[in-house]
Amino acid sequence: MIVYLIKANLVLALCAGAYAGISRRDTHLAWRRAALLVLLAASFALPLAEAGPAWPWGAAAAGGAADGWPLASWQLPEVVVAAAGPGVAEGTAAALRIAGMAYAAVAAALLLHLAGRTAALLLTLRRCRPAVVDGVRVRLLERGAAPFSFFRLIALPPALATDSRRGEVLAHEAAHARQWHSLDVVTAEVACALCWANPFAWFLRREVRANLEYLADRAVLRQGFPRKAYQLLLLEQALPPKAAALQNNFYVLLKKRIQMMNKSQSRSTGRAKYLLFLPFLAFVAVGSMSLTAGTAGQAAAVRTETAARTADDGNDKVYDKADVAPAFPGGQAALAKFVSENMKYPAAALENNVEGRVLVQFTVGTDGAVEQAKVKRSADPALDKEALRVVRSMPRWTPGKIDGKPVRVRMVLPIVFRLA
């Protein structure tokens, strides 16, 4: 979960930069709205992508091909075993767990606060008296407050419902309701709650809210209301009242809204630049999957260039690849955890400041048992011995399969011993 949130924050920062560089300053407001929603969704969806057999660059992230020997077996992501004296590694892990729990607690509190504000807003709307103003169904607020909309509901203060200039206000809020702008607002609020420590999340939240106001202002002017009169009305209401964050307030972003209304329309051909988001998202998706393979311990299955090469090992054939790869119980993350928790940095290596990378080759049998473990690449006798001990103590795997039948499959696990 921590790795996922880190990647989500990184992707969100990249998406914010892409938005600022591609579309922030044009007047293609509907396209900007779509781009913002897609980027917010991509920030949380792309980190879920995993690198599998179809993504061979995952092997490079795991450090396989650079070792000088051909990868003829399923290459697993490397596991790092760190040592920095008694208790240091454990203390670092504990600190990371505490930091992760603190981050999750703040995010949960923000989500609960958001849910509470939403419930309070719905309760307020339920208590309001329904009415029809200029053919539009509204709710009349009990007390004087700013007009607002929430999804398809529009709320007006009683005084404004009878004001001669209510047309502009009603048209503005009706545009919010008709175009479901609250969906964008809630999406941005949830993103900020989950990525509360990321300033780019708050930047995108601000951009979402501003763009929705621009869209509503444009809807007002397209209905024939005079631009100058509408802008003067906004200036008269320059001091916004306190209102809930989920409300599409009429009195926000005044200066930018007036500037947008007076801005020359961008050329229609400029919409083509939005196609740049497609290769950008593809690039981010590839990077996210590679990061998954290199840091989160997700499978980076490396296949040979030839067909399924087999070797006669005893009575059964051992395959270098299979239709379905062997799987450690709980997945690759569980494998990394098992190795890290069971590995003991050899005392002799600690005394001599020895570190290195050991490649252990083993076979997963048809019953899932780990067989014939041996060191494929040595780092140090003490490190080799400890790596073999842990690999041989692994629980049974889910065996690999070819044509639906269990087969013996050769695997390679890189284990890095590192002194902090």
C-alpha positions in Angstrom: 0.0 0.0 0.0 2.8 2.4 0.8 4.6 1.7 -2.5 1.3 2.2 -4.3 0.7 5.6 -2.6 4.3 6.7 -3.4 3.8 5.8 -7.1 0.4 7.5 -7.1 1.9 10.7 -5.8 4.7 10.6 -8.4 2.3 10.0 -11.2 0.0 12.8 -10.0 3.0 15.2 -10.0 3.8 14.2 -13.6 0.2 14.6 -14.6 0.1 18.1 -13.0 3.2 19.1 -14.9 1.7 17.8 -18.2 -1.5 19.7 -17.6 0.3 22.9 -16.9 2.4 22.6 -20.0 -0.3 21.5 -22.4 -3.6 23.0 -21.6 -3.7 25.3 -18.6 -3.7 28.6 -20.5 -6.1 28.0 -23.4 -9.8 28.5 -23.6 -10.9 25.0 -24.6 -12.7 24.6 -21.3 -14.6 21.4 -22.0 -11.4 19.7 -23.2 -9.5 21.0 -20.1 -12.2 19.5 -17.9 -11.9 16.1 -19.6 -8.1 16.3 -19.4 -8.2 17.1 -15.6 -10.6 14.2 -14.9 -8.5 11.7 -17.0 -5.3 12.8 -15.3 -6.7 12.5 -11.8 -8.1 9.0 -12.6 -4.8 8.0 -14.3 -2.8 9.1 -11.2 -4.5 6.3 -9.2 -5.1 3.8 -11.9 -1.7 3.6 -13.6 0.2 2.7 -10.4 -1.9 -0.5 -10.3 -0.4 -1.7 -13.5 2.1 -4.5 -13.1 5.0 -5.6 -15.3 4.5 -9.1 -16.6 5.9 -11.3 -19.3 4.9 -8.9 -22.0 7.2 -6.2 -20.5 10.8 -7.5 -20.9 12.3 -4.2 -19.7 11.3 -5.3 -16.2 14.3 -7.6 -16.3 16.6 -4.7 -16.7 15.1 -3.1 -13.7 15.8 -6.2 -11.8 19.4 -6.2 -12.9 19.4 -9.5 -14.8 21.0 -9.1 -18.2 23.9 -7.0 -17.0 25.4 -9.9 -15.0 27.2 -11.4 -18.0 25.3 -14.7 -18.3 22.3 -15.4 -20.4 18.9 -15.3 -18.8 17.5 -18.7 -19.7 15.3 -19.0 -16.6 12.4 -17.0 -15.0 14.2 -14.0 -13.5 12.7 -12.8 -10.2 13.0 -9.2 -8.9 16.0 -8.9 -6.6 15.7 -8.8 -2.8 17.9 -6.5 -0.8 19.2 -7.6 2.6 20.6 -4.6 4.4 22.7 -4.6 7.6 24.0 -1.6 9.5 24.7 -3.0 12.9 22.4 -4.5 15.5 18.9 -3.1 15.4 19.4 -0.5 12.7 17.5 -2.3 9.9 14.7 -3.1 12.3 14.5 0.5 13.5 14.4 1.8 9.9 11.6 -0.7 9.0 9.7 0.3 12.2 10.1 4.0 11.3 8.8 3.4 7.8 5.8 1.5 9.2 5.0 4.3 11.6 5.3 6.9 8.8 3.0 4.9 6.6 0.5 4.6 9.4 0.6 8.3 10.1 0.1 9.1 6.4 -2.9 6.7 6.2 -4.4 8.2 9.4 -4.3 11.7 8.0 -5.8 10.5 4.7 -8.5 8.7 6.5 -9.3 11.7 8.6 -9.6 13.9 5.5 -11.9 11.4 3.8 -14.1 11.3 6.9 -14.2 15.0 7.0 -15.2 15.1 3.4 -17.9 12.6 4.1 -19.1 14.7 7.0 -19.3 17.9 5.0 -21.2 16.1 2.3 -23.7 14.7 4.8 -24.1 18.2 6.3 -24.7 19.7 2.9 -27.3 17.1 2.0 -29.1 17.7 5.3 -29.1 21.4 4.7 -30.6 20.9 1.2 -33.2 18.5 2.6 -34.4 21.2 5.1 -34.7 23.8 2.4 -38.1 24.6 1.0 -38.5 23.7 -2.7 -39.6 26.4 -5.1 -39.6 27.2 -8.8 -37.8 30.4 -9.9 -38.0 31.4 -13.6 -39.0 27.8 -14.5 -36.0 26.3 -12.6 -36.5 24.1 -9.6 -34.5 25.3 -6.6 -34.3 25.0 -2.9 -34.7 28.2 -0.8 -32.2 28.4 2.0 -33.5 29.1 5.5 -30.9 31.8 6.2 -29.1 34.3 4.1 -26.2 32.6 2.3 -24.4 32.4 -1.0 -26.2 30.5 -3.8 -24.7 27.2 -4.6 -25.3 23.9 -6.4 -24.6 20.3 -5.5 -25.0 17.8 -8.3 -28.5 18.5 -9.7 -29.7 20.6 -6.7 -29.6 24.4 -6.7 -30.0 26.4 -3.6 -30.8 30.2 -3.5 -31.2 32.6 -0.6 -34.8 33.9 -0.4 -33.8 37.5 -1.1 -32.0 36.5 -4.3 -35.0 34.5 -5.5 -36.9 37.8 -5.9 -34.0 40.0 -7.0 -34.3 41.5 -10.5 -30.7 40.3 -11.3 -31.4 36.7 -10.3 -31.2 35.6 -13.9 -27.4 35.6 -14.2 -27.0 33.9 -10.8 -29.6 31.2 -11.7 -28.1 30.6 -15.1 -24.6 30.2 -13.5 -25.8 27.6 -10.9 -28.0 25.9 -13.4 -24.9 25.4 -15.6 -23.1 23.8 -12.7 -26.0 21.5 -12.0 -26.8 20.6 -15.6 -23.1 19.7 -16.4 -22.6 17.7 -13.2 -19.7 19.8 -12.0 -20.0 18.5 -8.5 -18.6 15.2 -9.8 -15.4 16.9 -10.7 -15.2 18.7 -7.3 -15.7 15.5 -5.3 -13.1 13.7 -7.4 -10.6 16.4 -6.8 -11.4 16.4 -3.1 -10.9 12.7 -2.8 -7.5 13.0 -4.7 -6.4 15.7 -2.2 -7.4 13.5 0.7 -5.4 10.5 -0.5 -2.4 12.6 -1.6 -2.7 15.3 1.0 1.1 15.7 1.3 1.5 16.4 -2.4 1.3 20.0 -3.4 0.5 19.0 -7.0 -2.8 17.5 -5.7 -3.9 20.8 -4.3 -2.8 22.5 -7.5 -5.0 20.2 -9.6 -7.9 20.7 -7.2 -7.6 24.4 -7.6 -7.5 24.1 -11.4 -10.6 21.8 -11.4 -12.6 24.3 -9.4 -11.4 27.3 -11.5 -12.2 25.6 -14.8 -15.7 24.8 -13.6 -16.4 28.4 -12.8 -15.1 29.4 -16.3 -17.5 26.9 -17.8 -20.5 28.3 -15.8 -19.5 31.9 -16.7 -19.4 30.9 -20.4 -22.9 29.3 -20.1 -24.2 32.6 -18.7 -22.8 34.7 -21.5 -24.1 32.3 -24.1 -27.6 32.8 -22.8 -27.4 36.4 -23.9 -26.7 38.2 -20.6 -24.5 41.3 -21.2 -20.9 40.6 -20.3 -20.2 44.0 -18.6 -23.4 43.8 -16.5 -22.5 40.3 -15.4 -19.0 41.3 -14.5 -20.2 44.3 -12.5 -22.5 41.9 -10.6 -19.5 39.8 -9.7 -17.6 42.9 -8.6 -20.4 44.0 -6.3 -20.2 40.6 -4.6 -16.4 40.6 -4.4 -16.3 39.5 -0.8 -17.4 35.8 -0.8 -19.3 34.5 2.3 -18.2 31.4 4.2 -19.5 28.3 2.4 -18.8 24.6 2.4 -15.9 23.5 0.2 -18.1 21.2 -1.8 -20.4 24.0 -3.0 -19.9 25.5 -6.4 -19.9 29.0 -5.1 -20.9 31.9 -7.3 -18.3 34.3 -5.8 -14.9 32.7 -6.3 -11.8 33.3 -8.4 -13.2 36.6 -9.4 -10.1 38.1 -11.0 -9.3 35.0 -13.1 -12.9 34.6 -14.1 -13.2 38.1 -15.5 -9.9 37.6 -17.3 -11.1 34.4 -18.8 -14.3 36.0 -20.0 -12.3 38.8 -21.7 -9.7 36.5 -23.2 -9.6 35.9 -26.9 -10.8 32.4 -27.8 -8.1 29.9 -28.6 -7.9 28.5 -32.1 -9.9 25.4 -32.7 -6.9 23.8 -34.2 -5.2 24.1 -30.8 -7.4 21.2 -29.6 -5.0 18.8 -31.4 -2.4 19.4 -28.7 -4.6 17.4 -26.4 -3.5 14.3 -28.3 -0.2 14.8 -26.6 -1.8 13.4 -23.4 -2.0 9.9 -25.1 1.8 9.3 -25.5 2.4 11.0 -22.1 0.0 8.6 -20.4 1.5 5.6 -22.2 5.0 6.7 -21.1 3.9 7.1 -17.5 2.2 3.6 -17.7 5.4 2.0 -18.9 7.4 3.8 -16.2 5.0 2.8 -13.5 5.1 -0.9 -14.6 8.9 -0.8 -14.6 9.0 0.8 -11.2 6.7 -1.9 -10.0 9.1 -4.5 -11.2 12.1 -2.8 -9.7 10.9 -1.5 -6.3 7.6 -3.1 -5.4 8.8 -6.7 -6.0 6.3 -7.4 -8.7 7.1 -10.2 -11.2 9.4 -9.4 -14.1 9.3 -12.6 -16.0 12.2 -12.8 -18.5 11.8 -15.2 -21.4 14.5 -16.5 -23.7 14.5 -15.6 -27.4 14.2 -19.2 -28.5 11.2 -21.5 -28.0 10.6 -23.3 -24.8 14.0 -24.8 -24.3 14.1 -27.8 -22.0 16.9 -29.6 -20.2 16.9 -33.2 -19.1 17.4 -33.1 -15.4 16.9 -36.6 -13.9 13.7 -38.3 -14.9 11.7 -35.1 -15.5 12.2 -32.2 -17.9 13.0 -28.8 -16.5 11.6 -25.9 -18.4 13.2 -22.4 -18.7 9.7 -20.9 -19.3 6.1 -22.0 -19.1 2.7 -20.8 -20.1 2.0 -20.0 -16.4 4.9 -19.0 -14.2 5.4 -20.6 -10.8 4.1 -18.3 -8.0 5.2 -17.8 -4.5 2.4 -17.9 -1.9 1.1 -14.4 -1.7 2.9 -13.1 -4.7 6.3 -11.4 -5.3 5.8 -9.0 -2.5 5.4 -11.9 -0.1 8.5 -13.5 -1.5 10.5 -10.4 -0.8 9.1 -10.2 2.7 9.9 -13.9 3.3 13.5 -13.5 2.2 14.1 -10.3 4.1 12.6 -11.7 7.4 14.4 -15.0 7.2 17.8 -13.8 6.0 20.5 -13.2 8.6 23.5 -11.2 7.5 26.5 -13.5 8.1 28.6 -12.4 11.0 31.8 -13.0 9.1 30.6 -10.8 6.3 29.7 -8.0 8.8 33.1 -8.2 10.4 34.9 -8.0 7.0 32.5 -5.4 5.5 31.6 -7.8 2.7 28.6 -7.1 0.5 27.5 -8.3 -2.9 24.9 -9.8 -5.1 24.2 -13.5 -5.2 22.2 -15.2 -7.9 20.5 -18.4 -6.7 19.1 -20.8 -9.3 16.5 -23.3 -8.2 13.7 -25.4 -9.6 10.1 -25.4 -8.7 8.8 -28.9 -8.9 5.4 -30.1 -10.1 4.3 -30.3 -6.4 5.6 -26.7 -5.8 8.6 -27.8 -3.8 11.9 -25.9 -4.2 14.6 -28.3 -5.6 18.2 -28.2 -6.7 19.1 -24.8 -5.4 22.6 -23.7 -6.3 24.5 -20.5 -6.6 24.6 -19.3 -10.2 26.7 -16.2 -9.4 28.8 -16.0 -6.3 29.5 -12.9 -4.2 31.2 -14.4 -1.1 31.2 -17.9 0.5 29.4 -16.7 3.6 26.8 -14.8 1.6 26.3 -17.7 -0.8 25.7 -20.1 2.0 23.1 -17.9 3.7 21.3 -17.2 0.4 21.1 -20.9 -0.3 19.8 -21.7 3.2 16.9 -19.3 2.9 16.0 -20.4 -0.6 16.0 -24.0 0.4 13.7 -23.1 3.4 11.0 -21.6 1.1 7.5 -23.0 1.4 5.9 -24.8 -1.6 5.1 -22.6 -4.6 2.2 -22.9 -7.0 3.9 -24.9 -9.8 4.3 -23.6 -13.3 2.1 -25.0 -16.1 2.3 -25.8 -19.7 -0.9 -26.7 -21.5 -2.6 -26.7 -18.2 -0.3 -29.4 -16.7 2.2 -28.8 -13.8 5.8 -28.8 -14.9 9.2 -28.3 -13.3 10.4 -24.7 -14.0 13.9 -23.3 -13.4 14.0 -19.9 -11.5 16.7 -17.4 -10.6 16.5 -15.1 -7.6 18.9 -12.3 -7.1 19.7 -11.5 -3.5 21.7 -8.3 -2.7 23.6 -8.1 0.6 24.2 -4.5 1.4 25.9 -2.7 4.3 24.1 0.6 5.0 
